Amino acid sequence: MAYQLRDQHGAARAVAYLMLAAAPFVFVTGVVLTPHRPFAQIVAIVATCVAVATGGAVCRFRPDVMPPLFWLVAPFLCTVLISGMNLVTLDASTGAQLFYLWPALYAASFLSRRMIVANLAVLFVGEAAVVFPLLDRATAIGDWGAMALGMAMTVVVVVALRDRGDRLRRVLEMQALADPLTGLANRRSFEGALPRAGAWARDTGGRLALLTVDVDHFKKINDTWGHATGDRALQAVAAAMLSVVRGPDDVVARMGGDEFVLLLRCDRPAAMRAADAVRAAVAAIDVLPGGPPGVSVGVAVLPDDGTTVEALLAASDAALYVAKTQGRGRVAQVAPLQPASP
């Protein structure tokens, strides 16, 4: 998103630490070390320091009271504040200009590229508004050019590091939530998706179906053809299950070993059709030396077979047990819950 904040918690701490550090620094350099300023300037500096320190305390301890827009415009406000304080204190030194590094780093760390470019533009204008009135032309041009180039290069490096960190995080998240053998979602991913799907069903009144799929006699496949063939069988079953899924919010996951689940946002008839489609897709597998494996499928639907996602999971497991005890290679379901008598 063009105007979306990446990390409000980190942004709040960054703003708080800057303000809490800047207030005493400006007070010392603007009042204590230069006591002969005009009284009006001293009052303005002291008032600004108090306001900045108060804002820093709020950002540190009560960031929730700040409007969301504040975190997006914080670097722009900071640039204006730095420029104003430098003009009031008539300070165009390198140390004073280095304060512009904070809004540049803040934007590069927490804002989008569009906002980063806009922040740099405001920063360059703010710095020019300070150095050109206070320094001779040649010195001002040199200071402004060097600082602008340094800020721009710093932002480029920070954004590059940020993007690299994002890519590494996505890889780690994928590894943490995906089964390495089949590429399906793993148990952890499914356990995160199940409550979200349950909340959707509760809020919308929709039906939620859970299909628990078990490969029949998988140990025999491993013992007869070897573990490499067993792995190929699991991958083929995973691909067959994926071919059945149609909804963007449906989940196909490997729970471990030879057990899989399908979490579908559909009613019972659609869930039964999906179960039959899974069995047909698995039966069409032709890449294994022993032929296609058989699968048993247990089907349960929320809220018919349980009023919670935990009950739905238990009902699907119970239905799978029924399918196995009835001879495997079939689809089974448990008897739906009956409404209580009035």
N, C-alpha and C positions, 0 to 999 in steps of 0.2 A: 504494500500500500504506500502511496506517495507521501502521506502525512501520518503514518503510524509510528508510534514510539516502540522501540525494540525491547526495552527493559525498564519499566517504570521504577522498580525497586533500585536498580543501579543508578538511574538518572536522579532519583531523589537524594540518594547519598552523595552523589557527585555535586549537586547543587548545594546541599547542606554544608559539606566540608569546605567548599569554596567560600561561601558566605561567612561561615564561622571563622575562617582563617583571614579573609579579606578585611573584615570589620576592624579587628585590632591593628592589623598592619596599616590600614589607611589612617586610623586614629593616631598611631605613633608617628608615621611619616608626615601626616598632614597637620598635626596639632602639636604633639610633644616636641618634635625636632624642629619645628618652625613656629615658635610661639608668637612671633611678631606679625602674623597675618592680620588682615582687617577682621574686626569682630564678626561681621556678617559672613565672611568665609568660614570662620571657625564654627559658627553656629550651623552653617550648612553642612560642613564636614561631619560634625558630631551627630546631627540629625540623621544624616545618611548612614553613618556607622551603626547607630542604634537600629534603624530600619533594616539594614542588611543583617545584623546579628539576630534580630527577631525573626526575620524571614528564614534565616538559616536554621534556627531552633525549630521553627514550625516544619520545615522540610525534613529535618532529622527525626523529630519525634511524632509529628502528626501529618505525614505527607498525604493522608487520605482527605484532608480538608481542602487541599489545593485542587483547583479545577484541572481536568485533563489537559486543556489547552496550554496551561502554564508550562508543562514540561516540554512542549514543542517550541514555545517562544522563548524559553529560558536563555539560550545562547544569544539571541538577538537583544533581549533586555540586558544581558550581561555586557555585551559590546557597547550598548548605549551608556550604561553605567560607568564602564571603564573609561570611555572617551570623556564623559562628563567630569569624572573625578580628575583625570589628567589635565583637563582644561582648567578646572577650578584651582588645582594645585600648581598649574603652570609647569607640569612635569612631562617632558618629552624624552626622558632618558631611556636607555635600553631596558633597564629594569621595569620601568612603568609600562613599556610596550609589550614586555613579555607576558603581562596579564592577559593579552589577547590570545595567548596559547590555550587558555581554558575553554572559551567558547568554541574554538576550532576543534579541540580534542573531544569535547562533549558532543558536538554535532557529528563528528566522524564515528563516535562510538555508539550513539543511540538513535540517530535520525537517518532518514532515507537519503539517497544521493541527491535528489532534487532539493531537499532542505539543506544538505551540506553545501551545495553550490550557492544557494541563497544566503546562507550564513557567512560564507567566505566573502561574498560581494559586500554585505553589510559591514563585515569586519574591515575590509580594505578601505571602505569609505570612512568608517569611524576612525581608523588610524590616520588616514590622510587629514581628517578634520583636526587632529591634534598636532601632528608634526609640521604641517605647512604653516600654520599661524605662529608656532613657537620657535621654529628653527629657520636658519637661512635656507634659501631655495636649494642649493646644491646638497647640503647636509640632509635636508628633508627628503629629497628625491632618493638619495642613497639609502637612508634609513628605511623609508617606506618600501622601496624596491626589495631590499634585503629581507625585511620582515615579512613582506607579502610572499616572496618566494619561499622563505623558510616555513611559513604557515601552510602554504599550499602543498609543499613536499611532505610535511608532517602528516597532513590529512590523507594524502595518497598512500603513505605507508600504513597508517592506522586502518584505513578502509581495506587495503589489501590483506592485512593480518586478520581483520574482522571477517572478511569473506572466506579466508582459508579456515578460520575457526568454525564458521558456519558449515562449510563442507565437511569438515571432520566430525562435527556434531551430528550431521545428518547420517553419515556413514555409521557412527556408533549407535545412533538410534535405530537404524535399519538392522544392524547386527543384533541389537538387544531385543528387537521385537519380531524378528523373522527367524523361521526355522532354516538352518543352514543347508539341510539336505534337499528340501522340497521348495524352498522359497516362499512357503505359505507363512501366514502369521503364526507365531508360537503361542504357548500357553499364556505367557505374560501379556501378550497383546490381546488375546481373547478375553482374559480376565479384566482387562481395561475396557474392552468394547461392550461386554455383556451388561454392566450397569448402565452405560450410556443408552444402549438399546432399550433396556427396561424402563428408563426414564422417558424415552420417546414414546413407548407403548402406553405408559401411565398418563402422560400429558395429552396425547392425541387420541387415546382410545383404540389405537391400532393393534393388530395381532402381531405376535412375535413367535416365530417357529425356530426350534432348535433340533437339528438332525445330528445324531451321534453315529459315526460310521466306524466300523471295525473290520479290518481285513481278515477274512476267514483263514484259519490254519496258517498264519504267517510264519510261525516257527518251522513248519514243514517246508515252506519255500526256502528258508535260510538253510535248513539241514540238507535239503536235496540239491539245491543249485548254488549254494554259497551266499555269503552276506552281500557280495557285490550285486547279485541278481535280486536279493531282497531289497537293497537300496533302490534299484531300478524299478521294482514293483511299487514301492512307496511313491517314487516320483511319478510313475504313470498314474497311480490312483489320484495323486494330488492334481495332476493335469486334468484328469477326467472330472474331478469335482469342480475345478475352476471353470470348466466349459459349461457347467450348469448355471453358474451364478449370473444374474442379470442386473440386480439392483446395485447402485453405487455405494450403498451403505451396508450391503451384505458382507459377511465375514466368512472366510474359509481358513481354518486353522488346523495345525497338527498339534494335538495335545501331548504327544509322546508315543514312542513305540509305533504301533500300527493303528492308533486311534486318531480319528479326525472329527471335526465338527463343522457344521454349516449353520450360521446364524442368519436367518432370513426374516425380512419384514413382510410377512404374508400370513394368510389364514390357513386353516387345516387342509382344505382341498389342494391349494397351491403347494403346501409343504409335502403332501403325499406325491404330487406329480414330480416335485423336485427329487424326492427320494427315489422314485422309479427311474427318473432320468439319470441319477447317479449310478444306479445299478446297471442301466443300459450302457452308459459311457464306459464304465469299468469292464463290462462284458465285451466291449469292442476293442479292448487293448490287444494288440497283436505283436508286441515287441519282446515278449518274455518267452523263454524256452519252454516253460511248463504251461503256457496258455494264460489267459486272463485269470486273475485271482477272483475269488468270490468276496462279497462284502455283505455284512449285516448292518441294518440301519434302524435306529430307534428314533421315533418322531414324537415331539411334544410341542404343545402350543400354549402360549400365555395369552389370556388368563384361564383358558379352559382347563389346563392340566396343572395349574399352580398360579398363585397370585403374586409370587415374587420370582426374581431371576434364579434364586437358589432353588426354589421348588421346581422351576422349569428345568434346571440342570439335572436335578434328581429324577424328574419324570422321564427325561430323555434317556438317562442311564438305565432306568428301569425298563423302558421300552426296548432298549438294545439288549438287555438281558433276556427279555421275552423272545426277541428274534433269534438269539443264540440257542435258547433252550428248545425252540420249536424246529430246530434243524439247520439254522444258519442260512445265509444266502437269501434273506428275505427282509421285508420292511414290517415293522411292528409299531404299535402305539399302545399306551396304557389307556384305561377307561377314563374319560373326562370326568372332572369333578362335578358332582351333582349339587345344584343349589340347595341350601338348607331349607327345610320345611318351615312354613310360617307358624 
